[in-house]
Structure formats: structure tokens, C-alpha cells
Amino acid sequence: ANTVRLYGNNPNESHRAFLDEAMATGLDVVVGQSDWPFIQALDSCMRTNWYCYQQVYDSYSLNLARGFLIDGNRSYHPALKAVIILNEPDLKVHPRQLTCRAVASAFDAILQAEKDLGVTGNPVAFTATFSFGMFDGKAPALGQ
């Protein structure tokens, strides 16, 4: 294996030791955002009509401060290659037509957190992962 994909994380914990070890063993890391700001917190996006800016800003700022960044918090850790903004929004966001709002407001928060910290080095890729699950009785993926 050359890459590990993580499903969620706790932004209150440090990620540095894990990322350092991954780099030492030659593993790239793709990390997912926790579901906490989206569907689990008392003030989750689900409860704010899928406007996710503040919840994700707070959560992602913690991730940046607790290991995602190195070099005086100016560069992403070299082991970190991609960040999943929201995992399976097609299964979480209801009504479904608010999926783009959820992802866009979350991405806006991530970009602002980077800007506020002055992150400029070793950029990572960002993505949102969708499922292949059935939705409204329609075939998965492109059939939806």
C-alpha cells in the first residue's frame, strides 16, 4: 500500500505523530472530516439548514493547528495529500437539493481557515466523496 484513507477524525486530538509515522513509512494520507460538524453536534449543519461555514471553520481550524500543518503552521504536512470535505453527502444531506450548499459552505470555511493562518506551502487536494448507494429507488452513481 502507498496510501491510507481515513474516515473522519477528532479535531480535538493531535494528528502529528500519525502523520509523521505515515511519512516515515512512505504512506500518503487522505483524511476525511469528522461527521461531528455536519450531523452530530448540537449546532450541526443539519440544524442550520446546511449552512456549514461556522461549524466547519471551527473544526478545520483545530485540525490545522493539531498536526495538519508544519513549518510554523504555514505548510501542510508532507504525508497529507488530500482532504475529504464531506463524506457521502448524498446520504447525509436532506433535503438532497441542499447538498451543494453543504459542500460549498464547508469548502469556503476550509479556505478561510487556511487564509487566516497564512497557509501557503505544500497544497493538498480537496474532494467530496459520494456513495454508490440507492437513492429514491434509482440506480447508484450516474443513474441517480
GITAKA-V129630 format. One record per pair of residues at least 12 apart in sequence whose ideal C-beta (glycine too) atoms are under 10 Angstrom apart, sorted by the first residue. I is the first residue (numbers start at 1). J is the second residue. If there is no record, write none. Layout:
# GITAKA-V129630
I_J / I_J
This chain:
# GITAKA-V129630
1_25 / 1_26 / 1_27 / 1_28 / 2_26 / 2_27 / 2_28 / 3_22 / 3_26 / 3_27 / 3_28 / 3_29 / 3_30 / 3_79 / 3_81 / 3_82 / 4_18 / 4_22 / 4_25 / 4_27 / 4_28 / 4_29 / 4_30 / 4_31 / 4_79 / 5_28 / 5_29 / 5_30 / 5_31 / 5_32 / 5_81 / 5_82 / 5_84 / 5_87 / 5_129 / 6_18 / 6_22 / 6_29 / 6_30 / 6_31 / 6_32 / 6_84 / 7_30 / 7_31 / 7_32 / 7_33 / 7_34 / 7_35 / 7_84 / 7_87 / 7_88 / 7_129 / 8_31 / 8_32 / 8_33 / 8_34 / 8_35 / 8_36 / 8_84 / 8_87 / 9_31 / 9_32 / 9_33 / 9_34 / 9_36 / 9_59 / 9_62 / 9_63 / 9_66 / 9_67 / 9_68 / 10_34 / 10_36 / 10_59 / 10_62 / 10_63 / 10_66 / 11_33 / 11_34 / 11_36 / 11_37 / 11_58 / 11_59 / 11_60 / 11_61 / 11_62 / 11_63 / 11_64 / 11_65 / 11_66 / 11_67 / 11_68 / 12_34 / 12_36 / 12_59 / 12_62 / 12_63 / 12_66 / 13_62 / 13_63 / 13_66 / 13_67 / 14_65 / 14_66 / 14_67 / 15_29 / 15_31 / 15_62 / 15_63 / 15_64 / 15_66 / 15_67 / 15_68 / 15_69 / 15_77 / 15_79 / 15_80 / 16_66 / 16_67 / 16_68 / 16_69 / 16_70 / 16_77 / 17_67 / 18_31 / 18_67 / 18_77 / 18_79 / 19_31 / 19_67 / 19_68 / 19_70 / 19_76 / 19_77 / 19_78 / 19_79 / 19_80 / 20_67 / 20_70 / 20_77 / 20_78 / 20_79 / 21_79 / 22_77 / 22_78 / 22_79 / 22_80 / 23_77 / 23_78 / 23_79 / 23_80 / 24_79 / 25_79 / 26_79 / 27_79 / 27_81 / 28_78 / 28_79 / 28_80 / 28_81 / 28_82 / 29_68 / 29_77 / 29_78 / 29_79 / 29_80 / 29_81 / 29_82 / 29_83 / 29_124 / 30_80 / 30_81 / 30_82 / 30_83 / 30_84 / 30_124 / 30_125 / 30_127 / 30_129 / 31_63 / 31_67 / 31_68 / 31_77 / 31_79 / 31_80 / 31_81 / 31_82 / 31_83 / 31_84 / 31_124 / 32_82 / 32_83 / 32_84 / 32_85 / 32_86 / 32_87 / 32_88 / 32_127 / 32_129 / 33_52 / 33_56 / 33_59 / 33_60 / 33_63 / 33_83 / 33_84 / 33_85 / 33_86 / 33_87 / 33_106 / 33_110 / 33_128 / 34_56 / 34_59 / 34_60 / 34_62 / 34_63 / 34_87 / 35_86 / 35_87 / 35_88 / 35_92 / 36_55 / 36_59 / 37_52 / 37_54 / 37_55 / 37_56 / 37_57 / 37_58 / 37_59 / 37_60 / 37_86 / 37_106 / 37_109 / 38_50 / 38_52 / 38_55 / 38_56 / 38_59 / 38_85 / 38_86 / 38_87 / 38_89 / 38_92 / 38_93 / 38_102 / 38_106 / 39_86 / 39_92 / 39_93 / 41_55 / 41_58 / 41_59 / 43_55 / 43_58 / 45_86 / 45_89 / 45_92 / 45_93 / 45_98 / 45_101 / 45_102 / 45_105 / 45_106 / 46_92 / 46_93 / 46_94 / 46_98 / 46_102 / 48_105 / 49_95 / 49_98 / 49_101 / 49_102 / 50_89 / 50_92 / 50_93 / 50_94 / 50_95 / 50_97 / 50_98 / 50_99 / 50_100 / 50_101 / 50_102 / 50_103 / 50_104 / 50_105 / 50_106 / 51_98 / 51_101 / 51_102 / 51_104 / 51_105 / 51_106 / 52_85 / 52_86 / 52_93 / 52_101 / 52_102 / 52_103 / 52_104 / 52_105 / 52_106 / 52_107 / 52_108 / 52_109 / 53_104 / 53_105 / 53_106 / 53_107 / 53_108 / 53_109 / 53_110 / 53_112 / 54_105 / 54_109 / 55_105 / 55_106 / 55_109 / 56_85 / 56_86 / 56_102 / 56_105 / 56_106 / 56_107 / 56_108 / 56_109 / 56_110 / 56_112 / 56_113 / 57_105 / 57_106 / 57_108 / 57_109 / 57_110 / 57_111 / 57_112 / 57_113 / 57_116 / 58_109 / 58_113 / 59_106 / 59_109 / 59_110 / 59_113 / 60_83 / 60_85 / 60_106 / 60_107 / 60_109 / 60_110 / 60_111 / 60_112 / 60_113 / 60_114 / 61_109 / 61_110 / 61_112 / 61_113 / 61_114 / 61_116 / 61_117 / 62_113 / 63_80 / 63_83 / 63_110 / 63_113 / 64_76 / 64_110 / 64_113 / 64_114 / 64_116 / 64_117 / 64_119 / 65_113 / 65_117 / 67_79 / 67_80 / 68_80 / 68_83 / 68_113 / 68_114 / 68_119 / 68_124 / 69_114 / 69_117 / 69_118 / 69_119 / 69_121 / 69_122 / 70_121 / 70_122 / 71_119 / 71_120 / 71_121 / 71_122 / 72_117 / 72_118 / 72_121 / 73_117 / 73_118 / 73_119 / 74_117 / 74_118 / 74_119 / 74_120 / 74_121 / 74_122 / 75_119 / 75_120 / 75_121 / 75_122 / 75_123 / 76_114 / 76_119 / 76_120 / 76_121 / 76_122 / 76_123 / 76_124 / 77_122 / 77_124 / 78_121 / 78_122 / 80_122 / 80_124 / 80_125 / 81_122 / 81_124 / 81_125 / 82_124 / 82_125 / 82_126 / 82_127 / 83_107 / 83_110 / 83_124 / 83_125 / 83_126 / 83_127 / 84_125 / 84_126 / 84_127 / 84_128 / 84_129 / 85_102 / 85_103 / 85_104 / 85_106 / 85_107 / 85_109 / 85_110 / 85_126 / 85_127 / 85_128 / 85_129 / 86_99 / 86_102 / 86_103 / 86_106 / 86_107 / 86_127 / 86_128 / 86_129 / 86_130 / 87_127 / 87_128 / 87_129 / 87_130 / 87_131 / 88_128 / 88_129 / 88_130 / 88_131 / 88_132 / 88_133 / 89_101 / 89_102 / 89_103 / 89_106 / 89_128 / 89_129 / 89_130 / 89_131 / 90_128 / 90_129 / 90_130 / 90_131 / 90_132 / 90_133 / 90_135 / 90_140 / 90_141 / 90_144 / 91_130 / 91_131 / 91_133 / 91_135 / 92_131 / 96_135 / 96_136 / 96_144 / 99_128 / 99_130 / 100_128 / 102_128 / 103_126 / 103_127 / 103_128 / 104_128 / 106_126 / 106_128 / 107_126 / 107_127 / 107_128 / 110_126 / 111_126 / 130_144 / 131_144 / 132_144
